[in-house]
Amino acid sequence: MFTHSVLMPNQAQAADGDVTVDLPVNPLSVIFLQLAPLNETGTITTYSMLAAILGACTNVRISHKGSAVIEASCADLAVLAMLWHGVPIWQSNQSETDDERRSVIVPILFGRKPYDSNECFPETRKGELQATFTFDIAASGFDGLRFSVETIELPDASPARVQKVTTLAQTFAAVGQNDIDLPIGNMLRGILLWGTTGFTGAAPAPTIGSAELLVNNRQTHYSETDFEVGRAISGLLGRPFPPDYRHIHSGTYTTTVAGDSREPMAEGSKDANYLFLPLDVTGDDEHSIDTAGASRVNVRVTAEAAEAVRALPIERVDAGVFTQ
């Protein structure tokens, strides 16, 4: 059995800053964060299908007894949902009309898939599990921000595992090889990487030029993949291109005679700056990496630009860690 309920009803967010709420005490599978601002499209170029709306929440922190279980921006969580979980980002009233109320739902999962009684956050005491949402109401492309929070609980569940996702951020000091050290001790199921610059322009120079994965200074799983090629791995997992379905049709529309637009372009899709390196590609942890006992686990990036990057390791944690 599952219980889907409203934790925080639709409400206005009048200022920048954090909003913290106690999460349900029953085993928890999914949190839905709704971002529901008004379009600010008096100038049509400020219209955004998704990216600007996600910018309304710059960080989500789910903590258990003060320790982060999930910590990431809404933008990263949305891409994680699309590329890792295979969950599309649902919207209502995806309109460009000025002052139309939008609704974008960001799903936050505590397991590989929703509704899984064996992989969710276990039962807690009131106040032990909290969510903190950091809002930026002054970002461009919207105003009049409202939000709500709903949850999916699994009251009868006794999970064995929990998914943990946190964010590692750094700025590369120079082009060439740079290392991103990952956490050690849990089962590693994949790494979501973001770079300031994607594959774009006449002479593309993405921040993450290529990437490889090392355990104890030995290459494993990914000996090397170029940014633009590695992005196609998500296609092997059945993810569509582009995963947010953003596209535009160019054309000359000065005539009153009907005609076809040019072929669609996917420029500016939300995933354009991301490289996802999945390990649990078969969904049964056959290829996941047990990092317990390792001295070092790191992603080695050959950077083509010395810019900011983020890495989000996806970890499988024994549920017993949170019930002791």
Secondary structure, 3 states (H helix, E strand, C coil): CCEEEEEEEEEECCCCEEEEEECCCCCEEEEEEEECCEECCCCHHHCCCCHHHHCCEEEEEEEECCEEEEEECHHHHHHHHHHHHCCCCCEECCCCCCCCECEEEEEEECCCCCCCCCECECCCCCCCEEEEEEECCCCCCEECCEEEEEEEECCCCCCCEEEEECCEEEECCCCEEEEEECCCCCEEEEEEEEECCCCCCCCCCCCEEEEEEEECCEECCCCCEEHHHHCCHHHHCCCCCCCCCCCEECCCCCCCCCCCCCCEECCCCCCCCEEEEECCCCCCCCCCEECCCCCCEEEEEEECCCCEEEEEEEEEEEHHHHCC
